[in-house]
Amino acid sequence: MDGQHGRTEEESFACAGRLDRLTASARDQPQPTADIIRFQKSLRDRLESPTRTTDASEYFTDLRLATALINSTWPHSRDLLNADTAERIDANSRKLHDSPARRHNQQVHDTPPRDPIACGALLMAADRLLSRDDLPDLISDLTRAAFGSPSSRTPWAVLYDRHRSDCSERLRQVAEPVTRTFPQVSGDHRGTRGPLRSGYQPEHIPAFLEPDWYQRYLAHCAGSEVKSVRRAAAVRLVQRAKGGTYDDAAEFLGITPVQTHLLTGRETRRSAWTRCNPLEVDNALRALASELQARRQPSVDYWRRRQALHEWVLSIDSWEALVKELPSVRTQTRTRTDDRKRQDASVFIWTLVTRGEHLFAPRPLEAAQPTEIQQEWAVRRNTAWFQFSRPDPLRHYADLRRLLARYAQRLAQDIDSGAGQV
């Protein structure tokens, strides 16, 4: 019995071996290499006074997560270790993966090998992994090869989610997009996360991703779900820059919590996330974010535009002036230019100025109508939008669209310059 600690010899966690005196049997065992010794010294140095406590804490959290990444993606991460060490990790991996339940248990992958040589080599490989310039691509490639499933559901992603607030900014920059491309289809979007440092700001993202951005970065992996991907990608870019929850980011873009079902509704469950390879989208969003960060010209403040046009509608005077500019067209029926058409024209202008989606545009004229009129207008929404947005519009709508586009351009310039009321 150890009197000081109240523990029997059988219960002791220490082996009582002397590290400075090798026994005959110990001399026959493999000895640590010079690289391992240097790595061990670097770990000690990180714990000494010149190193800030926060830096040391973040490094060891990163090391823990990198080790778990190698464990959970084995044998796809085998190339990160030398052949002898890989054989030892193979044996440890077979124990970890001896059942489906253990294979998907993040606690199992967060446990280092008991073999000291394998453990040391694994930690050193994790340290080298963290220093690689291609770390974002490496994490994506390893998780894709090992799991072939949405990255937010992998054991490593769950473990990272638990420790992300304690790891370094660099690892967060790398891991956050990889593990949180889109929210889980049937999952909870409420998990809060901090913002990632980026050159662009959330107000620089339109609520409906710019067509040019979409075509260059996401069109190749979106399949037929163009709208769903453009909506969700915009929300994720805002969440990346602003932090907070997925719903927070959607609301920042002018999409209320009641409307977020449009981002995760039946069409999304049916095909959007099954056709989009999550890791391809990871890479695409990372590349787009890098472009936005590197921009030198002033970015458009879409948040300011949305705020300026909150509950906005064309005034009667402005609408009548626009109607008077329409060319005279001889038709058998009179073209409508009533309040419903004024509301539809206002929505069209709003989409041009804010780059938002017509589904989320304010409709104050409609809201002011009696219930039965609101219902009548609501039924006509999609038809009206089709007439305004179709590639081959009827003559009246083609003429009206040109006038509204010019009006929207002037309105956007006034908002951006702060020139009075809109």
Order of alpha helices (4+ residues) and beta strands (2+ residues): alpha-alpha-alpha-alpha-alpha-alpha-alpha-alpha-alpha-alpha-alpha-alpha-alpha-alpha-alpha-alpha-alpha-alpha-alpha-alpha-alpha
